[in-house]
Amino acid sequence: MTPPDAPPHDATPDEAADKPHVTDKRRIDPETGRRRDAAADAAAPAGLAADAVGAAAADAAGPGDEAAGEDELGKARAEALDLADQLARRSAEVYNVQQEYNSYVRRSKADAAAQRQAGVNEVVESLLGVLDEIELARQHGDLTGPFAAIAEKLETALAQRFAVERYGQVGEEFDPEVHEALMHSTDAEASATTVTQVLQPGYRAGDRVLRAARVAVSSPA
């Protein structure tokens, strides 16, 4: 039997093994007086584990994945530049086709107008002899009756539809572009070469001379 005044001694391993183990399941800590939170204590290790997994994943997706992403971005940019270049080329081709078409339309219209005018000129030139006879008959007073009405209608139709006009007057200045001098004389009082006689009138359709006026002229001595 141990005396009451004997100091306590540490338990031996055999005594510790024989001593019963008690788990404290109290929700209130007797020392702090606070409620114990088992879920929080259990979640802390889990949170640390999740952080560790995230860090490991970040390490795994490191420089290699970044380089791959840069390669994909570079390819996308190259494809975009190529498409832009193709679009510019196609736009230029369309523009050239449009310009060629517009030029073709202009040429076609010009050719059609020229052919039409050539046809008109050919018809009018074939009538110049008739117009000369009408003018001679008028000068001699022979343009009368039904023939006068027909002649007037013909001259009016040619003037209104095809802009055909007769020209050549005594006293006008000689112009080699529209006159053909068949006779020439000099005049000391003349200041310029002028028409003194119209031997055969000229005809023009618009700006085109169908036949030059055949005249006699007088020039300064």
The 8 nearest C-alpha neighbors of each residue, nearest first, counted from 0:
[[1, 2, 3, 5, 4, 6, 7, 8],
 [2, 0, 3, 5, 4, 6, 7, 8],
 [1, 3, 5, 4, 0, 6, 7, 8],
 [4, 2, 5, 1, 6, 0, 7, 8],
 [3, 5, 2, 6, 1, 7, 0, 8],
 [4, 6, 2, 3, 7, 1, 8, 0],
 [7, 5, 8, 4, 3, 2, 1, 9],
 [8, 6, 5, 9, 10, 4, 3, 1],
 [7, 9, 10, 6, 5, 11, 1, 14],
 [10, 8, 11, 7, 14, 15, 12, 6],
 [9, 11, 14, 15, 8, 12, 13, 7],
 [10, 12, 14, 13, 15, 9, 16, 8],
 [13, 11, 15, 14, 16, 10, 17, 9],
 [14, 12, 16, 11, 15, 17, 10, 18],
 [13, 15, 11, 17, 12, 16, 10, 18],
 [16, 14, 12, 18, 17, 13, 10, 11],
 [15, 17, 13, 14, 18, 12, 19, 11],
 [16, 18, 14, 15, 13, 19, 12, 20],
 [17, 19, 15, 16, 14, 20, 13, 10],
 [18, 20, 17, 21, 16, 15, 14, 22],
 [21, 19, 18, 22, 16, 17, 15, 23],
 [20, 22, 23, 19, 24, 18, 25, 17],
 [23, 21, 24, 20, 25, 19, 26, 28],
 [22, 24, 25, 21, 26, 28, 20, 27],
 [25, 23, 22, 26, 27, 21, 28, 35],
 [24, 26, 27, 23, 28, 35, 29, 34],
 [27, 25, 35, 34, 24, 28, 36, 33],
 [28, 26, 34, 25, 33, 35, 32, 29],
 [27, 29, 32, 30, 31, 33, 34, 26],
 [30, 28, 32, 31, 27, 33, 25, 26],
 [29, 31, 28, 32, 33, 27, 34, 35],
 [32, 30, 33, 28, 29, 27, 34, 35],
 [31, 33, 28, 29, 30, 27, 34, 35],
 [34, 32, 31, 27, 28, 35, 29, 26],
 [35, 33, 27, 26, 28, 36, 32, 31],
 [34, 36, 26, 27, 37, 33, 28, 25],
 [37, 35, 38, 39, 34, 40, 26, 41],
 [36, 38, 40, 39, 41, 35, 42, 26],
 [39, 37, 41, 40, 36, 42, 43, 35],
 [40, 38, 42, 41, 37, 36, 43, 35],
 [41, 39, 37, 38, 43, 42, 36, 44],
 [40, 42, 38, 39, 43, 37, 44, 45],
 [43, 41, 45, 39, 40, 44, 38, 46],
 [42, 44, 46, 45, 40, 41, 39, 47],
 [43, 45, 47, 46, 42, 48, 41, 40],
 [44, 46, 42, 48, 43, 47, 49, 41],
 [47, 45, 49, 43, 48, 44, 42, 50],
 [46, 48, 44, 50, 45, 49, 51, 43],
 [47, 49, 45, 51, 46, 50, 44, 52],
 [50, 48, 52, 46, 51, 47, 53, 45],
 [51, 49, 53, 47, 52, 48, 54, 46],
 [50, 52, 48, 54, 49, 53, 55, 47],
 [51, 53, 49, 55, 50, 54, 56, 48],
 [54, 52, 56, 50, 55, 51, 57, 49],
 [55, 53, 57, 51, 56, 52, 50, 58],
 [54, 56, 58, 52, 53, 57, 59, 51],
 [57, 55, 59, 53, 58, 54, 52, 60],
 [58, 56, 54, 60, 59, 55, 53, 61],
 [57, 59, 55, 61, 56, 60, 54, 53],
 [58, 60, 56, 57, 61, 55, 54, 63],
 [61, 59, 57, 58, 64, 56, 63, 62],
 [60, 62, 58, 59, 63, 64, 57, 65],
 [63, 61, 65, 64, 66, 60, 67, 58],
 [62, 64, 66, 65, 61, 67, 60, 59],
 [63, 65, 67, 66, 60, 62, 61, 68],
 [66, 64, 68, 62, 67, 63, 69, 61],
 [65, 67, 69, 63, 68, 64, 62, 70],
 [68, 66, 64, 70, 65, 69, 63, 71],
 [69, 67, 65, 71, 70, 66, 64, 72],
 [68, 70, 72, 66, 67, 71, 73, 65],
 [69, 71, 67, 73, 68, 72, 66, 74],
 [72, 70, 74, 68, 73, 69, 75, 67],
 [73, 71, 69, 75, 74, 70, 76, 68],
 [72, 74, 70, 76, 71, 75, 69, 77],
 [75, 73, 77, 71, 72, 76, 78, 70],
 [76, 74, 72, 78, 73, 77, 79, 71],
 [75, 77, 79, 73, 74, 78, 72, 80],
 [76, 78, 74, 80, 79, 75, 81, 73],
 [77, 79, 81, 75, 76, 80, 82, 74],
 [78, 80, 76, 82, 77, 81, 83, 75],
 [81, 79, 83, 77, 78, 82, 84, 76],
 [80, 82, 78, 84, 83, 79, 77, 85],
 [83, 81, 85, 79, 84, 80, 86, 78],
 [82, 84, 80, 86, 81, 85, 79, 87],
 [85, 83, 81, 87, 82, 86, 80, 88],
 [86, 84, 82, 88, 87, 83, 89, 81],
 [85, 87, 83, 89, 84, 88, 90, 82],
 [88, 86, 90, 84, 85, 89, 91, 83],
 [87, 89, 85, 91, 90, 86, 92, 84],
 [90, 88, 92, 86, 91, 87, 85, 93],
 [91, 89, 87, 93, 92, 88, 86, 94],
 [90, 92, 94, 88, 89, 93, 95, 87],
 [91, 93, 89, 95, 94, 90, 96, 88],
 [92, 94, 96, 90, 91, 95, 89, 97],
 [95, 93, 91, 97, 92, 96, 90, 98],
 [96, 94, 98, 92, 97, 93, 99, 91],
 [95, 97, 99, 93, 98, 94, 100, 92],
 [98, 96, 100, 94, 95, 99, 101, 93],
 [97, 99, 95, 101, 100, 96, 102, 94],
 [100, 98, 102, 96, 97, 101, 103, 95],
 [99, 101, 103, 97, 102, 98, 96, 104],
 [102, 100, 104, 98, 103, 99, 97, 105],
 [103, 101, 99, 105, 100, 104, 106, 98],
 [102, 104, 100, 106, 101, 105, 107, 99],
 [105, 103, 107, 101, 102, 106, 108, 100],
 [106, 104, 102, 108, 107, 103, 109, 101],
 [107, 105, 109, 103, 108, 104, 110, 102],
 [106, 108, 104, 110, 105, 109, 103, 111],
 [109, 107, 111, 105, 110, 106, 112, 104],
 [108, 110, 106, 112, 107, 111, 113, 105],
 [111, 109, 113, 107, 112, 108, 106, 114],
 [110, 112, 108, 114, 113, 109, 107, 115],
 [113, 111, 115, 109, 110, 114, 108, 116],
 [112, 114, 110, 116, 115, 111, 117, 109],
 [115, 113, 117, 111, 116, 112, 110, 118],
 [114, 116, 112, 118, 117, 113, 111, 119],
 [115, 117, 119, 113, 118, 114, 120, 112],
 [116, 118, 114, 120, 115, 119, 113, 121],
 [119, 117, 121, 115, 116, 120, 114, 122],
 [120, 118, 116, 122, 121, 117, 123, 115],
 [121, 119, 117, 123, 118, 122, 124, 116],
 [120, 122, 118, 124, 119, 123, 117, 125],
 [123, 121, 125, 119, 120, 124, 118, 126],
 [122, 124, 126, 120, 125, 121, 119, 127],
 [125, 123, 121, 127, 126, 122, 120, 209],
 [124, 126, 122, 123, 127, 121, 128, 129],
 [127, 125, 123, 129, 124, 128, 130, 122],
 [128, 126, 130, 124, 129, 125, 131, 123],
 [127, 129, 131, 130, 126, 132, 125, 124],
 [130, 128, 132, 126, 131, 127, 133, 125],
 [129, 131, 127, 133, 132, 128, 134, 126],
 [132, 130, 128, 134, 129, 133, 127, 135],
 [133, 131, 135, 129, 130, 134, 136, 128],
 [132, 134, 130, 136, 131, 135, 137, 129],
 [133, 135, 137, 131, 136, 132, 138, 130],
 [136, 134, 138, 132, 137, 133, 131, 139],
 [137, 135, 141, 142, 133, 139, 134, 138],
 [136, 138, 142, 134, 140, 135, 139, 141],
 [139, 137, 135, 136, 140, 134, 141, 142],
 [140, 138, 136, 137, 141, 135, 142, 134],
 [141, 139, 137, 138, 142, 136, 143, 135],
 [140, 142, 136, 139, 143, 137, 138, 135],
 [143, 141, 137, 136, 147, 140, 146, 133],
 [144, 142, 147, 141, 146, 145, 140, 148],
 [143, 145, 146, 147, 148, 142, 149, 141],
 [146, 144, 148, 147, 149, 143, 150, 142],
 [145, 147, 149, 148, 144, 150, 143, 142],
 [148, 146, 143, 150, 142, 145, 149, 144],
 [147, 149, 151, 145, 146, 150, 152, 144],
 [150, 148, 146, 152, 151, 147, 153, 145],
 [151, 149, 147, 153, 152, 148, 146, 154],
 [150, 152, 148, 154, 153, 149, 155, 147],
 [153, 151, 155, 149, 150, 154, 156, 148],
 [154, 152, 150, 156, 151, 155, 149, 157],
 [153, 155, 151, 157, 156, 152, 158, 150],
 [156, 154, 152, 158, 153, 157, 159, 151],
 [157, 155, 153, 159, 158, 154, 160, 152],
 [158, 156, 154, 161, 163, 155, 160, 159],
 [157, 159, 162, 163, 155, 156, 161, 160],
 [160, 158, 156, 162, 157, 161, 155, 163],
 [159, 161, 157, 156, 158, 162, 163, 155],
 [160, 162, 157, 163, 158, 159, 204, 119],
 [163, 161, 158, 204, 205, 159, 160, 164],
 [164, 162, 204, 158, 157, 161, 203, 205],
 [165, 163, 202, 203, 158, 162, 166, 204],
 [164, 166, 202, 201, 200, 203, 163, 167],
 [167, 165, 201, 200, 202, 164, 168, 212],
 [166, 168, 200, 212, 201, 197, 169, 165],
 [169, 167, 171, 170, 197, 166, 194, 196],
 [168, 170, 194, 195, 196, 171, 197, 167],
 [169, 171, 194, 193, 195, 168, 172, 196],
 [172, 170, 194, 193, 169, 168, 173, 167],
 [173, 171, 193, 192, 194, 174, 170, 191],
 [172, 174, 193, 192, 194, 171, 175, 178],
 [175, 173, 176, 178, 177, 172, 179, 193],
 [174, 176, 178, 177, 179, 173, 180, 211],
 [175, 177, 174, 178, 211, 179, 208, 173],
 [176, 178, 211, 175, 174, 212, 208, 179],
 [179, 177, 212, 175, 211, 174, 213, 176],
 [178, 180, 213, 212, 211, 214, 181, 175],
 [179, 181, 214, 215, 182, 213, 178, 216],
 [180, 182, 215, 214, 179, 213, 183, 216],
 [183, 181, 215, 180, 216, 214, 184, 217],
 [184, 182, 216, 217, 215, 181, 180, 185],
 [183, 185, 217, 216, 218, 186, 182, 215],
 [186, 184, 218, 217, 220, 219, 187, 183],
 [185, 187, 219, 189, 188, 220, 218, 217],
 [188, 186, 220, 219, 189, 185, 218, 190],
 [187, 189, 186, 190, 219, 220, 185, 218],
 [190, 188, 219, 186, 187, 191, 218, 192],
 [189, 191, 219, 188, 192, 218, 187, 186],
 [192, 190, 189, 218, 193, 219, 172, 217],
 [191, 193, 218, 217, 173, 172, 216, 219],
 [194, 192, 172, 173, 216, 217, 171, 170],
 [193, 195, 216, 169, 170, 171, 196, 215],
 [194, 196, 216, 169, 215, 170, 193, 217],
 [197, 195, 215, 214, 169, 194, 198, 216],
 [198, 196, 214, 199, 213, 200, 169, 167],
 [197, 199, 214, 213, 196, 200, 215, 212],
 [198, 200, 213, 197, 212, 201, 214, 131],
 [201, 199, 212, 167, 166, 197, 213, 165],
 [212, 200, 202, 211, 166, 210, 165, 167],
 [203, 201, 165, 210, 209, 164, 166, 208],
 [202, 204, 208, 209, 207, 163, 164, 205],
 [205, 203, 163, 162, 207, 206, 208, 161],
 [204, 206, 162, 207, 203, 163, 161, 208],
 [205, 207, 204, 208, 203, 162, 209, 163],
 [208, 206, 204, 203, 205, 209, 202, 120],
 [207, 209, 203, 210, 202, 204, 211, 206],
 [210, 208, 203, 202, 207, 124, 204, 211],
 [209, 211, 201, 202, 208, 212, 203, 177],
 [210, 212, 201, 177, 178, 179, 213, 208],
 [201, 211, 213, 200, 178, 179, 199, 167],
 [214, 212, 179, 199, 198, 180, 178, 211],
 [213, 215, 197, 180, 198, 196, 181, 179],
 [214, 216, 182, 196, 195, 180, 181, 183],
 [217, 215, 194, 183, 195, 193, 182, 184],
 [216, 218, 184, 185, 192, 193, 183, 186],
 [217, 219, 192, 185, 191, 186, 189, 220],
 [220, 218, 189, 186, 187, 185, 190, 191],
 [219, 187, 185, 186, 218, 189, 188, 184]]
